[in-house]
Amino acid sequence: MLPVSPPAYLLLRMHFRRLFHMPPASLPVYLPLRTPFRMPPVSLPVCLPLRTLFRRPLPACPVATTVQLIGSKWKLLILRNLLARPWRFNELRKDLEGISQKVLADSLRALESDGIVARTVYPEVPPRVEYSLTPLGESMKPILDAMEKWGTEYKKQLCTDADNE
C-alpha cells in the first residue's frame, strides 16, 4: 500500500514522463491507476535563453568582458554590417567572404543570446528572417568607429613607411 503522496523520485519521474510525452509502459508504474493525487502543471522558465543558463561567468575585467562578447573575427564583421542596416542571413553570408554557414549561424545565435542582435521572423511563405542591432548593440558603435579610425591610420602609416624605403 502506497502513502497518499508519492516519494520525491516518483514525482520527478512523473514530471519527466509528462514533459517528454513518454508512454506509460516505458517506465515502471509505482502508483495505482486510480489515485487521488494529481500532478501540478509544470512551468518552465522561458525568460532566459538556454545558452545563458550554462554560460561561463563574465570576467571581472571590463576589457576581457568585451573581448568575450565580440572578440571573434566574424562577430566584429557581423556587427560592422549590422550597424549600417538590418541584414538577412544569406546577405550576410554572401557579403562576408570565407565564413561558413555554421559559423555565421553560431555567431548570430551567440550575439542574439547576449542581447546584442535582434532576430525578427516575418510570417511569410517562404519565411523571412532579418537580423538587426538592439540598443545594446547600437551602443557598440563608438568601439567599432574607433577600430575603423585606428585601422585607417595604420594603413596610412604603412603606405608612408613603404614609400620612404
N, C-alpha and C positions, 0 to 999 in steps of 0.2 A: 504494500500500500504506500503510495507516494504522499508526501505532505502537500498542503494546499498550494504553496508557492514552490516552484521547482528551484533547484540549486542554480547558482550563477552560470555554471558552464552550460547548462541546458538552455538558459535564456540566450546566451551568446550563440549557441548552435541554432536556435530558432530564428534569431535575427539574421544570421548568415544565410539560412535557407530562404527566408523571405526576401532578402536583398538580392540574391543571385538567382531567384526563381528555381531552386533545385527541387526536383521531385521528392516527395516524402520517402520513397524507397531508397534513396541514395545514402541516407544516414539512418542509423538505428533510432527507433522511436522509443522514448522512455516514458512519455506521458500517455495516459489513456485517451482514447479518441474523444470522449465527452468529458471535457474538463471545464470547470467554471473560470479558469484562468485565461485571460486574453492578453496578448502582447500589445503594448502601446505602439503606435506608428513610429517608425524610425525617421528622425530628421537629421540629415547630413549637412554640415556647414557648406554653403555654396558661395560664401563671400570671398574666399581666398582661392587662387589657383593652386592646383596640386603642387606645382613647382615651388611655391613659396613655403609649403609645409616642410619640404625636405632640403631646402637650400642651405648652403653654408652660411654661418653668421657673417655680417658685414665687418670688414676690418675696422680697427679703431682710427686709422689714418684716413683723412678725407680724400687724399690723392689716390690711395690704394682702393678706396670705395669706388671712385670714378673709373679707375682702370678696370676694376672687376665688372662694372656695368657696361662700359663701352670700349673696352681695351682691345678687342679683336679688330683686325684689318677690315673685315667685312661689315661689322656693325658701324664703324665710323663712316664707311662709304654709303651704307644704307641711310644713316642719319643725314649725310650730306644731300642725298637725293630727296629725302622726305622734307627737308627744310624748304625746298622750292615749291612743292605741291604734293597732293596725295598721289600715290602710285598704286598700280595693280601689280600682282605677283609677277606675271610674265614680263611686264615692262621693266621691272627691277632686274629680273634675271637677264634680259637682253642688254640692259644698259651696263650692268656690272660684269664685264667680260672676265671669264675664268671662274666664276662662282658656280658651284653645283646646286642643283635643286634642293638637295638635302641640307646643305649648309645654309642656304638662304631661308628655308623653312624653319630650321632650328634657330637661326639668328632672329628672325621675326618673332617666333614664339617667345624667345628669351626676352626680347625688348618689350613685347606685349605684357608678359608676366611681371616685368619690372615697372610697368606703368609709363614707359617712355613712348610706346607706339600704340595707337588705337587701330583695331581691325573692324571694319564696317562691312557687313554682309548685306547685300541688297536682295530682296526676294524676287528674283527674276529667273527666267529659264533661258539660257544656262545661268547658273549663279554667278554673281559678280562680287568680288571682294576687293576692297580698297584699304590701303594702309596709309595712315597719316600720323602726324605727331600730336601727342597730348600736350596740354600746357606745361607739364613737367619736361617733355621732350623739347618744346619750344624754348625752355629756359637754358638749354644747352647751346643755343645759337652763339653766344659770345665765345664759348670754348672753341667751336668749330671755326668761327671767324678769326680767332687768334691763331689757330693752326694754319689757316689759309694764308694769313699775313706772314707768318713765320716761313712757310714754305715758299712763298713768292720771293721774300728777301733772300732766302738761302739759294734759290735758283739764280737770282741776280748776282749774288756773290760768287757762285761757281762760274758763271759766264765771264765775269770781270777777271777772276783769277786765271781762267783758261786763256783769255786774251793777253794777259800780262806775261804769260810764259812763253 
